[in-house]
């Protein structure tokens, strides 16, 4: 990635562009169908990262199976949506989750191994299915009580 663009989406190693530029407003637009919003944002994020899959110096992304990458990004986005909707629509938890996931992939490069990548994909699928099943697909959030509504 050109150095001029490096700071566009990262502030001291924290990916801020996806959350600030797209995540919050897009989830708000799809508030009635949060799971669909999460999946749609995940596919857009996968396309956003797609050029990195063809740059040899981007070791996390380079030469990985694209189907698994798109599916895992969609699952992660649903989990981001769940965090966003359950933290009073704060972008900070989604930002920290994104940063922690990226950092963990750098520290523990599971994506370099097919069995580990498949295990990660299955774990993301299980977490996403559990969240959707428990919290409900339409809002991915707990019902708001009167005390939550008064701010």
Secondary structure, 3 states (H helix, E strand, C coil): CCHHHHHHHEECCEECHHHHHHHHHHHHHCCCCHHHHHHHHHHHHHHHHHHHHHCCCCCCCCCCCHHHHHHHHHHHHHHHHHHHHCCCCCHHHHHHHHHHHHHHHHHCCHHHCHHHHHHHHHHHHHHHHHHHHHHCCCCCCCCCCHHHHCC
